[in-house]
Amino acid sequence: MSSTEDRLMALANENLDTGREPDMDTRFGDSGVSSVDAVAFIKKVSQEFGVTVPPEDFSQFQSLRELAAYLDSNSG
């Protein structure tokens, strides 16, 4: 697991209440996360990684792994 993936997993564990351990490949739509929690989570991700991810763009990512790849390609 990459450093970005590790950091995302930690944020997901702290901020998303899915009733189970977050999985890098579980589709967001299948995770049971509410839209309100998803918006709050993407704000935390934006703060943590210093990358602006508008909430409306968050829907383009199917999983934490896809979000990690986006963050890796848009960092520094």
Residue, then its C-alpha position, 0 to 999 in steps of 0.5 A: m500500500s502506498s503512503t497516500e493509500d495509508r493516509l487515506m485509510a487512516l482518514a477513512n477510519e477516523n471520519l467515515d462510519t461504515g460499520r466495518e474496516p474501510d477497503m481501498d477497492t469498495r465502491f463508495g456507493d456500496s460503502g453506506v457512506s451518506s452524502v453529508d459524510a462524503v462531503a465532510f470526508i473530501k474536505k478532510v482529504s483536501q486539507e490533509f493532502g493540500v489538494t482541492v477536490p471539489p465535492e461535486d468532483f468526488s463522484q468521479f472516484q469509484s473507490l479510495r484507490e482511485l482517489a489515491a491515484y488522483l491525489d498522487s497524480n496531483s501532488g507537488 
